[in-house]
Amino acid sequence: METPWFAKRPVKDIRPGDHSWLAYSGPEERDSVIGPFVREGLDTNEKVVYVTDAPAELLPGLGARHRVDVEALGRTGQLRIISRRDACLDRRGGFAPGKMLETIGREVDAAFGQGFRAARFTTDYSRLISAPGRSDLAEMLGCEDGVGNAVSPSTMAMAICQIDRRACPPDELAALRDTHEVLVEVNPEFDDGILKISRTFEPNGLRVEGELDAARHQVFAEQLAQVCLARRRVHLDFTDLGFIDLGGLNLLAQQATVLPADEALVLDHLPPDVENVIEMVGWHRLPGLERGRERAFTETEGIA
């Protein structure tokens, strides 16, 4: 089987024409992506359309805690909260893909007429595919193909399709993912073109990419200390780490020594040369420092 091609983008880089996929592990990961997607649209004269039955004040990026006046934005048309019944359900409460496509077309046309420079769409399919009387997978795939055909050639529309990873079996999740060309992820905590540090949520931790040298020790130490505050096992994904100096390895060892006895820094996907250095100096024997997972297959990207 061929491995599908995907573009991976942080949410800040989502642009018109992107039909994006977010399979999230929990509310923290969902909110860390959808919140910035919503807020950036509202801050840059773009229309935001959220198809949901949840109250607006509980949605990512909205409500009093973000100082967003939902009612005022609703009056101007910049923010549209549309119930599932109005956006994509038939009279019997079943999923109606054609109605969803009509909703998207109508809102894009309205955004253009209202003078907004773009329209952002998002909805969560978790309940549609997991609830009793769930939607047929073929219907969902057909709808996603239709959304992609509507969004991809557009110079105004962009979309993030959300789903809880636990809402359906992995094969169905993969099939839904494959109707998208963009996998959206959280914005990096730090990125200077040489070192990139991003949060991960399942497992909890950080993904470290690029080169970690002396000039970047401080920012790495700060991010490592911050993620360790949650008092959970912390996984560090080193899949795309090209270089780490002894000072960076020493920071790992120092953090490991101050962790509680039941916690650990788990080093995932270590490059062979880094693993060799760790074993040579004996840091792998420190309590609180563990070797983690080997390199995973890309077939699961965007799923787990």
PEZI-V513410 format. One record per residue. N is the residue number from 1. D_FIRST is the distance of its C-alpha to the first C-alpha in whole Angstrom. Layout:
BEGIN
n=N d_first=D_FIRST
n=N d_first=D_FIRST
END
This chain:
BEGIN
n=1 d_first=0
n=2 d_first=4
n=3 d_first=6
n=4 d_first=9
n=5 d_first=12
n=6 d_first=15
n=7 d_first=19
n=8 d_first=21
n=9 d_first=25
n=10 d_first=28
n=11 d_first=29
n=12 d_first=32
n=13 d_first=30
n=14 d_first=29
n=15 d_first=30
n=16 d_first=30
n=17 d_first=27
n=18 d_first=25
n=19 d_first=23
n=20 d_first=23
n=21 d_first=21
n=22 d_first=23
n=23 d_first=22
n=24 d_first=25
n=25 d_first=26
n=26 d_first=30
n=27 d_first=33
n=28 d_first=33
n=29 d_first=30
n=30 d_first=30
n=31 d_first=33
n=32 d_first=33
n=33 d_first=30
n=34 d_first=32
n=35 d_first=35
n=36 d_first=35
n=37 d_first=33
n=38 d_first=36
n=39 d_first=39
n=40 d_first=38
n=41 d_first=38
n=42 d_first=41
n=43 d_first=43
n=44 d_first=42
n=45 d_first=43
n=46 d_first=40
n=47 d_first=39
n=48 d_first=37
n=49 d_first=36
n=50 d_first=35
n=51 d_first=34
n=52 d_first=35
n=53 d_first=38
n=54 d_first=39
n=55 d_first=42
n=56 d_first=42
n=57 d_first=44
n=58 d_first=41
n=59 d_first=38
n=60 d_first=37
n=61 d_first=39
n=62 d_first=42
n=63 d_first=45
n=64 d_first=48
n=65 d_first=47
n=66 d_first=45
n=67 d_first=48
n=68 d_first=46
n=69 d_first=49
n=70 d_first=46
n=71 d_first=49
n=72 d_first=50
n=73 d_first=47
n=74 d_first=46
n=75 d_first=50
n=76 d_first=49
n=77 d_first=45
n=78 d_first=43
n=79 d_first=42
n=80 d_first=41
n=81 d_first=40
n=82 d_first=39
n=83 d_first=38
n=84 d_first=35
n=85 d_first=38
n=86 d_first=39
n=87 d_first=36
n=88 d_first=33
n=89 d_first=35
n=90 d_first=36
n=91 d_first=40
n=92 d_first=39
n=93 d_first=37
n=94 d_first=33
n=95 d_first=30
n=96 d_first=31
n=97 d_first=28
n=98 d_first=31
n=99 d_first=33
n=100 d_first=31
n=101 d_first=30
n=102 d_first=34
n=103 d_first=35
n=104 d_first=33
n=105 d_first=34
n=106 d_first=38
n=107 d_first=38
n=108 d_first=36
n=109 d_first=39
n=110 d_first=42
n=111 d_first=41
n=112 d_first=41
n=113 d_first=45
n=114 d_first=46
n=115 d_first=45
n=116 d_first=42
n=117 d_first=40
n=118 d_first=37
n=119 d_first=36
n=120 d_first=33
n=121 d_first=32
n=122 d_first=30
n=123 d_first=30
n=124 d_first=28
n=125 d_first=26
n=126 d_first=27
n=127 d_first=30
n=128 d_first=28
n=129 d_first=25
n=130 d_first=27
n=131 d_first=31
n=132 d_first=32
n=133 d_first=31
n=134 d_first=28
n=135 d_first=27
n=136 d_first=24
n=137 d_first=20
n=138 d_first=20
n=139 d_first=23
n=140 d_first=22
n=141 d_first=19
n=142 d_first=21
n=143 d_first=24
n=144 d_first=21
n=145 d_first=20
n=146 d_first=24
n=147 d_first=25
n=148 d_first=23
n=149 d_first=24
n=150 d_first=28
n=151 d_first=27
n=152 d_first=25
n=153 d_first=28
n=154 d_first=30
n=155 d_first=33
n=156 d_first=34
n=157 d_first=32
n=158 d_first=29
n=159 d_first=28
n=160 d_first=26
n=161 d_first=25
n=162 d_first=25
n=163 d_first=24
n=164 d_first=25
n=165 d_first=22
n=166 d_first=24
n=167 d_first=24
n=168 d_first=22
n=169 d_first=19
n=170 d_first=16
n=171 d_first=13
n=172 d_first=16
n=173 d_first=16
n=174 d_first=13
n=175 d_first=13
n=176 d_first=16
n=177 d_first=15
n=178 d_first=13
n=179 d_first=16
n=180 d_first=17
n=181 d_first=17
n=182 d_first=20
n=183 d_first=20
n=184 d_first=24
n=185 d_first=25
n=186 d_first=29
n=187 d_first=31
n=188 d_first=32
n=189 d_first=35
n=190 d_first=36
n=191 d_first=35
n=192 d_first=37
n=193 d_first=34
n=194 d_first=35
n=195 d_first=34
n=196 d_first=32
n=197 d_first=32
n=198 d_first=30
n=199 d_first=31
n=200 d_first=28
n=201 d_first=29
n=202 d_first=26
n=203 d_first=27
n=204 d_first=31
n=205 d_first=31
n=206 d_first=31
n=207 d_first=28
n=208 d_first=30
n=209 d_first=29
n=210 d_first=30
n=211 d_first=34
n=212 d_first=36
n=213 d_first=40
n=214 d_first=43
n=215 d_first=43
n=216 d_first=41
n=217 d_first=42
n=218 d_first=44
n=219 d_first=41
n=220 d_first=39
n=221 d_first=42
n=222 d_first=42
n=223 d_first=39
n=224 d_first=38
n=225 d_first=42
n=226 d_first=41
n=227 d_first=37
n=228 d_first=39
n=229 d_first=42
n=230 d_first=40
n=231 d_first=41
n=232 d_first=37
n=233 d_first=35
n=234 d_first=34
n=235 d_first=30
n=236 d_first=30
n=237 d_first=27
n=238 d_first=27
n=239 d_first=24
n=240 d_first=25
n=241 d_first=29
n=242 d_first=30
n=243 d_first=33
n=244 d_first=36
n=245 d_first=39
n=246 d_first=41
n=247 d_first=43
n=248 d_first=40
n=249 d_first=39
n=250 d_first=43
n=251 d_first=42
n=252 d_first=39
n=253 d_first=42
n=254 d_first=44
n=255 d_first=42
n=256 d_first=41
n=257 d_first=45
n=258 d_first=46
n=259 d_first=43
n=260 d_first=45
n=261 d_first=44
n=262 d_first=42
n=263 d_first=39
n=264 d_first=37
n=265 d_first=35
n=266 d_first=32
n=267 d_first=30
n=268 d_first=27
n=269 d_first=24
n=270 d_first=28
n=271 d_first=27
n=272 d_first=29
n=273 d_first=32
n=274 d_first=33
n=275 d_first=32
n=276 d_first=35
n=277 d_first=37
n=278 d_first=37
n=279 d_first=38
n=280 d_first=40
n=281 d_first=42
n=282 d_first=42
n=283 d_first=41
n=284 d_first=38
n=285 d_first=41
n=286 d_first=42
n=287 d_first=42
n=288 d_first=40
n=289 d_first=37
n=290 d_first=34
n=291 d_first=31
n=292 d_first=28
n=293 d_first=24
n=294 d_first=22
n=295 d_first=19
n=296 d_first=17
n=297 d_first=13
n=298 d_first=12
n=299 d_first=10
n=300 d_first=13
n=301 d_first=15
n=302 d_first=17
n=303 d_first=17
n=304 d_first=19
END
